[in-house]
Protein backbone atom coordinates (compact mmCIF):
# COMPACT_ATOMS: atom_id res chain seq x y z
CA UNK A 1 0.00 0.00 0.00
CA UNK A 2 1.31 3.43 -0.91
CA UNK A 3 2.56 5.67 1.89
CA UNK A 4 1.98 8.71 -0.34
CA UNK A 5 -1.68 9.66 -0.30
CA UNK A 6 -3.48 11.84 -2.83
CA UNK A 7 -4.58 15.29 -1.66
CA UNK A 8 -8.19 15.20 -0.48
CA UNK A 9 -8.92 18.94 -0.73
CA UNK A 10 -6.92 20.17 -3.74
CA UNK A 11 -8.69 23.52 -4.28
CA UNK A 12 -7.08 24.94 -1.12
CA UNK A 13 -3.74 23.09 -1.18
CA UNK A 14 -0.34 24.43 -2.16
CA UNK A 15 1.32 22.06 -4.64
CA UNK A 16 4.75 22.59 -3.05
CA UNK A 17 4.36 22.58 0.75
CA UNK A 18 1.03 20.67 0.61
CA UNK A 19 -0.49 22.83 3.33
CA UNK A 20 -4.06 24.19 3.29
CA UNK A 21 -4.73 27.89 2.70
CA UNK A 22 -7.63 30.26 2.15
CA UNK A 23 -8.16 32.20 -1.07
CA UNK A 24 -6.08 35.19 0.06
CA UNK A 25 -3.09 33.03 0.91
CA UNK A 26 -3.11 30.93 -2.27
CA UNK A 27 -2.02 31.93 -5.77
CA UNK A 28 -3.93 30.04 -8.47
CA UNK A 29 -2.07 30.13 -11.78
CA UNK A 30 -3.98 28.89 -14.80
CA UNK A 31 -1.79 27.84 -17.73
CA UNK A 32 -3.82 27.93 -20.97
CA UNK A 33 -3.17 25.45 -23.74
CA UNK A 34 -0.84 26.36 -26.58
CA UNK A 35 -0.36 25.10 -30.11
CA UNK A 36 2.37 23.36 -32.04
CA UNK A 37 5.87 23.91 -30.67
CA UNK A 38 4.87 24.07 -27.02
CA UNK A 39 4.97 21.36 -24.39
CA UNK A 40 1.49 22.62 -23.50
CA UNK A 41 0.30 21.75 -26.99
CA UNK A 42 -3.48 21.26 -26.81
CA UNK A 43 -3.71 20.91 -23.02
CA UNK A 44 -3.96 23.23 -20.03
CA UNK A 45 -3.55 22.95 -16.28
CA UNK A 46 -3.22 24.89 -13.01
CA UNK A 47 -0.59 25.46 -10.34
CA UNK A 48 -1.58 26.50 -6.81
CA UNK A 49 1.17 28.04 -4.67
CA UNK A 50 0.95 29.70 -1.28
CA UNK A 51 2.38 33.17 -0.72
CA UNK A 52 5.61 31.74 0.70
CA UNK A 53 6.23 29.02 -1.88
CA UNK A 54 5.64 31.29 -4.85
CA UNK A 55 8.52 33.45 -3.60
CA UNK A 56 10.84 30.55 -4.39
CA UNK A 57 9.97 30.82 -8.08
CA UNK A 58 10.72 33.43 -10.72
CA UNK A 59 7.71 35.77 -11.08
CA UNK A 60 8.53 36.06 -14.79
CA UNK A 61 7.49 32.44 -15.28
CA UNK A 62 3.89 33.14 -14.35
CA UNK A 63 3.48 36.02 -16.80
CA UNK A 64 3.32 33.23 -19.39
CA UNK A 65 4.98 35.31 -22.06
CA UNK A 66 4.48 33.78 -25.48
CA UNK A 67 7.33 33.28 -27.96
CA UNK A 68 6.63 32.77 -31.66
CA UNK A 69 9.10 30.81 -33.79
CA UNK A 70 10.76 32.82 -36.52
CA UNK A 71 12.07 29.98 -38.71
CA UNK A 72 10.20 28.01 -41.35
CA UNK A 73 8.80 25.66 -38.70
CA UNK A 74 6.98 28.43 -36.83
CA UNK A 75 5.18 27.31 -33.70
CA UNK A 76 4.77 29.10 -30.38
CA UNK A 77 5.52 28.38 -26.74
CA UNK A 78 5.82 29.97 -23.32
CA UNK A 79 9.18 31.66 -22.83
CA UNK A 80 9.82 29.98 -19.50
CA UNK A 81 7.98 26.71 -19.92
CA UNK A 82 11.16 24.62 -19.50
CA UNK A 83 11.66 26.31 -16.13
CA UNK A 84 8.04 25.64 -15.24
CA UNK A 85 8.41 21.94 -15.99
CA UNK A 86 11.67 21.72 -14.05
CA UNK A 87 9.88 23.29 -11.10
CA UNK A 88 6.93 20.89 -11.40
CA UNK A 89 9.31 17.92 -11.47
CA UNK A 90 10.76 19.13 -8.16
CA UNK A 91 7.36 19.15 -6.44
CA UNK A 92 6.20 16.38 -4.10
CA UNK A 93 4.42 13.62 -5.99
CA UNK A 94 1.09 14.73 -4.50
CA UNK A 95 1.56 18.16 -6.11
CA UNK A 96 2.70 16.70 -9.41
CA UNK A 97 -0.48 14.64 -9.54
CA UNK A 98 -2.59 17.78 -9.34
CA UNK A 99 -0.62 19.44 -12.15
CA UNK A 100 -0.59 16.45 -14.50
CA UNK A 101 -3.83 14.74 -13.64
CA UNK A 102 -6.72 16.33 -11.75
CA UNK A 103 -6.34 19.93 -12.97
CA UNK A 104 -5.02 18.97 -16.37
CA UNK A 105 -6.92 18.58 -19.61
CA UNK A 106 -4.23 16.09 -20.62
CA UNK A 107 -5.27 12.51 -21.39
CA UNK A 108 -4.48 10.78 -18.07
CA UNK A 109 -7.94 11.02 -16.44
CA UNK A 110 -6.93 8.67 -13.65
CA UNK A 111 -8.13 8.34 -10.10
CA UNK A 112 -5.77 10.50 -8.06
CA UNK A 113 -4.37 7.67 -5.94
CA UNK A 114 -3.99 5.44 -8.99
CA UNK A 115 -1.88 8.15 -10.69
CA UNK A 116 0.44 8.34 -7.69
CA UNK A 117 0.69 4.56 -7.36
CA UNK A 118 1.47 4.27 -11.08
CA UNK A 119 4.35 6.73 -10.71
CA UNK A 120 5.59 4.68 -7.74
CA UNK A 121 5.40 1.49 -9.85
CA UNK A 122 2.99 -0.16 -7.42
CA UNK A 123 -0.27 0.09 -9.36
CA UNK A 124 -1.44 -3.49 -10.05
CA UNK A 125 -1.07 -4.88 -13.57
CA UNK A 126 -4.81 -5.26 -14.09
CA UNK A 127 -5.46 -1.65 -13.05
CA UNK A 128 -2.76 -0.40 -15.42
CA UNK A 129 -4.42 -2.19 -18.31
CA UNK A 130 -7.78 -0.63 -17.45
CA UNK A 131 -6.13 2.72 -18.14
CA UNK A 132 -4.44 1.39 -21.27
CA UNK A 133 -0.97 1.90 -19.77
CA UNK A 134 2.07 -0.35 -19.48
CA UNK A 135 2.40 -2.00 -16.10
CA UNK A 136 5.63 -2.31 -14.07
CA UNK A 137 5.52 -6.05 -14.78
CA UNK A 138 5.42 -5.41 -18.53
CA UNK A 139 8.33 -2.98 -18.36
CA UNK A 140 10.37 -5.45 -16.32
CA UNK A 141 9.57 -8.33 -18.69
CA UNK A 142 10.64 -6.29 -21.72
CA UNK A 143 13.87 -5.09 -20.11
CA UNK A 144 14.84 -8.55 -18.83
CA UNK A 145 13.52 -10.85 -21.55
CA UNK A 146 13.97 -9.02 -24.85
CA UNK A 147 17.81 -8.84 -24.81
CA UNK A 148 18.05 -12.55 -23.88
CA UNK A 149 15.24 -14.15 -25.90
CA UNK A 150 16.19 -16.65 -28.61
CA UNK A 151 13.29 -15.40 -30.75
CA UNK A 152 14.82 -11.94 -31.05
CA UNK A 153 16.87 -11.40 -34.21
CA UNK A 154 18.85 -8.54 -35.67
CA UNK A 155 17.24 -7.70 -39.01
CA UNK A 156 19.35 -6.17 -41.76
CA UNK A 157 17.17 -4.17 -44.14
CA UNK A 158 17.65 -3.61 -47.86
CA UNK A 159 18.96 -0.07 -47.30
CA UNK A 160 21.72 -1.37 -45.02
CA UNK A 161 20.12 -0.25 -41.76
CA UNK A 162 19.37 -2.73 -39.01
CA UNK A 163 17.24 -3.19 -35.91
CA UNK A 164 16.20 -5.96 -33.55
CA UNK A 165 12.75 -7.45 -33.19
CA UNK A 166 10.87 -10.57 -32.28
CA UNK A 167 8.17 -12.34 -34.34
CA UNK A 168 5.39 -10.93 -32.18
CA UNK A 169 6.11 -7.22 -32.55
CA UNK A 170 8.54 -6.29 -29.79
CA UNK A 171 11.53 -4.32 -31.05
CA UNK A 172 14.77 -2.95 -29.67
CA UNK A 173 18.09 -1.38 -30.53
CA UNK A 174 20.19 -2.42 -33.51
CA UNK A 175 22.46 -4.51 -31.27
CA UNK A 176 19.58 -6.49 -29.77
CA UNK A 177 19.32 -4.61 -26.48
CA UNK A 178 16.05 -3.22 -25.13
CA UNK A 179 15.34 0.44 -25.80
CA UNK A 180 15.91 2.37 -22.59
CA UNK A 181 13.14 4.93 -23.19
CA UNK A 182 10.64 2.48 -24.66
CA UNK A 183 8.66 -0.52 -23.47
CA UNK A 184 6.30 -3.01 -25.05
CA UNK A 185 3.87 -5.61 -23.77
CA UNK A 186 4.72 -8.54 -26.06
CA UNK A 187 7.37 -9.96 -23.71
CA UNK A 188 5.03 -10.14 -20.73
CA UNK A 189 3.77 -13.70 -20.24
CA UNK A 190 5.03 -14.80 -23.68
CA UNK A 191 4.54 -18.57 -24.02
CA UNK A 192 7.51 -18.99 -26.38
CA UNK A 193 10.20 -17.17 -24.39
CA UNK A 194 13.46 -19.08 -24.06
CA UNK A 195 16.86 -17.82 -23.06
CA UNK A 196 19.17 -17.54 -26.03
CA UNK A 197 22.26 -19.74 -26.16
CA UNK A 198 25.13 -18.13 -28.00
CA UNK A 199 25.21 -14.96 -30.08
CA UNK A 200 22.12 -13.26 -31.46
CA UNK A 201 21.41 -14.20 -35.09
CA UNK A 202 21.25 -11.76 -38.00
CA UNK A 203 18.47 -12.19 -40.58
CA UNK A 204 17.61 -10.38 -43.77
CA UNK A 205 14.02 -9.20 -44.25
CA UNK A 206 12.85 -12.32 -46.09
CA UNK A 207 14.34 -14.72 -43.54
CA UNK A 208 12.68 -12.73 -40.76
CA UNK A 209 9.34 -12.81 -42.54
CA UNK A 210 9.50 -16.62 -42.78
CA UNK A 211 10.66 -16.93 -39.16
CA UNK A 212 7.81 -14.71 -37.96
CA UNK A 213 5.26 -16.84 -39.79
CA UNK A 214 6.66 -20.06 -38.29
CA UNK A 215 6.62 -18.67 -34.76
CA UNK A 216 3.11 -17.25 -35.07
CA UNK A 217 1.85 -20.65 -36.23
CA UNK A 218 3.56 -22.24 -33.22
CA UNK A 219 1.94 -19.71 -30.91
CA UNK A 220 -1.48 -20.35 -32.50
CA UNK A 221 -1.14 -24.07 -31.84
CA UNK A 222 -0.25 -23.44 -28.19
CA UNK A 223 -3.23 -21.11 -27.73
CA UNK A 224 -5.52 -23.69 -29.35
CA UNK A 225 -4.33 -26.42 -26.99
CA UNK A 226 -4.84 -24.20 -23.96
CA UNK A 227 -8.35 -23.28 -25.12
CA UNK A 228 -9.27 -26.92 -25.73
CA UNK A 229 -7.94 -27.87 -22.29
CA UNK A 230 -9.99 -25.15 -20.59
CA UNK A 231 -13.14 -26.26 -22.40
CA UNK A 232 -12.93 -29.84 -21.11
N, C-alpha and C positions, 0 to 999 in steps of 0.2 A: 504494500500500500504506500502511496506517495506521501512523503512528509511535507511536500509543498502543496498547499491548498489554494484553489482559485479564490480570488477576491469575491466576497459576497455582496458588497455594496459599491460597485465600481464608479458610480456617478460622483461620489464624494471622496474618492481615494486618489492620492498622489501616486503616479506610476513608479516613482523612484524610492521614496521612503516608505510607501505603503500605509501611511497614516491617513486618518479620516479628517476632512476639513469642511467648513461651510463654504458657501459661494464666494464670500469675500476673501477667503484665504487660498482659493484654488484658481489656477489659471488654466482655462480650457482652450486648447489650441486645435482648431480644426484645419486639417491639411486636405484641400480639395484635390481631386484627381487631375492628372495631367495627360498629355498625349504621348505620341511616339518620341523616344529619346529620354524619357524620364523613368526612374524606378517606381514612380507613382502612376505609371501608365494605366489608365482606365480603372483606378481604384483610389479610394480616399480613406482617411482614418482620423483619429483624434489622439492628442497627448494631454494628459492632465498633470500639472505640476504645482505643488504648493509654492508659496511665496519664497521660501528658503531654498528649495531645490532648483527653482528656475534661475536663481542667481548663479548656479554652478554651470549654466549654459551660456552660450553667446546669444545676446538678444537679437543679433542680426539674422540668426537662423529662422526665427519665428516671424520675420517680416515676409518670408516666403517669396523672395524676389525671383522673378522668372528670367531665365536666360534663353535666348533663341539662337539656335545654331546658324552659323553664317556660311557653312560649306554647302556642297550640293546635296548632302543628306538631310539638312534642315533639322527638324525636331526642336523640342523645348524641354526645359527641366528647371527645377529649383536650384538656385545658385549654391545653396549649402546643403543639398539633400544628402550628400555623402557623409557630412558631419552629423546630420540628423540620424542616419542609420547607424553610424558608429555609436552615437549616444544611446539609441534604442537597444543595441546589442549589449550595452553595459548595464542595462536595467535588470532588476531581479526578474526571474522568470514569470512571476505573477503579473508584473507590469508589461512585460513583452507580450503576454497573452492578450491583454487588453488592446494593445496597439495592433497586433497582427490578426486578432480573431474577433473579439466581441464588438469593437468599435470600427472594425474594418469592413469595407465592401469587397474585400478580396474573396477568394473562393474557398476558404477553409470551412467556415460555417460549422464548427465543431462545438460540442459541449465544452465549457471552459476547462473543467478538470481533465477531460480527455485530451485537449490540446497540450496541457502541461505534461500529462503522463506520456504523451507521444514524444515530446521533446526530451523527456527523461529516459526514453527507450523502455518504458514499462507498460505501455498500453498493450493489452492482449492482442494476439494475432487476429482473432475473429473480429474484434472491434476495429482494428486498422482496416480490414477489408471492407467493413461496412462503410467506411469513409472513402474507400477506393485508394488507399495509401499503402505503401510498402511497410511491412512489419519489421521489427528488429530481427525476428527469426529469418525473414527472407533476405535481409541485408547480410546477415551472418552466413547464411547458406551460400549466397553468391560469392562472398569474399573468400570463404574457405574451400568451397567445392570447385568453382569454375577453374581456377589455375591448376587444379590437380586431377580434373576429370578426363578419363580416356576418350570421351566422346568429343572433347574440344579439339579443334584442328586450327592450324594457321592456314588461311586461304590466301593464295596469291592470285590477284585479279589480272585481267588481260592488259591493264594499263601499267602493270608493274607494282601497284600498291598492294598492301596486304593488311589483314586484320584477323582476329580470332573469333570463332563462334562455334556454337554447338548445333546439332540438328534441330533443336526445339526452339531456337530463337535467341538464346542468351549470347551476348557478344562481349568482347573485351579488347584489350590493347593488342597491338600487332605482334607482341612477343608472347601472347597467351596469358598474360596476367589480367586480373580483374581491374576494371576502371575505377579509380579511387573516388571519383565524384559521381559515379553512376551505380545504380543497382537494378536488378531484374528479378522476377519471381520464378523463372523457369527452373532454377536450381533447387528451390525449396521442395522437399518431398519428391524429388525426381526418382522414379522407379528404376531407371537405368544407370544411375550414378555408380561408377567404379573408379577407384584410384588408378591413375595412369602409372604404368611401369615403363621406365625409360623416357626418352626425349619426346616432346610433342611432335606430331607429324605435320607435314606441310602438304596441302592439297591444292590442285588448281580448281577452278570453278566447276568444271564438269564432274570431277571426282567427288567434290563436296555435294553436288546435287544428287548424285547416286547414293552417297553415304547417308544423306539426310532422308532419302526415301526409304532406305533399308531400315534405319533406326525408327522412323515413324511407324512403319509396318510392325516392327517388333513391339513398340509401345502399344499399338492398337490391339495386338494379340494379348498382351498382359492385361490391359483394361477389360477386354472381353472375358478373360478367365475370371477376373475378380468379380465382374458383374454377374456371371453365371453362378459363381460360388455364393454370392450374397442372395441370389434368387432361390436357392435350394431350401 
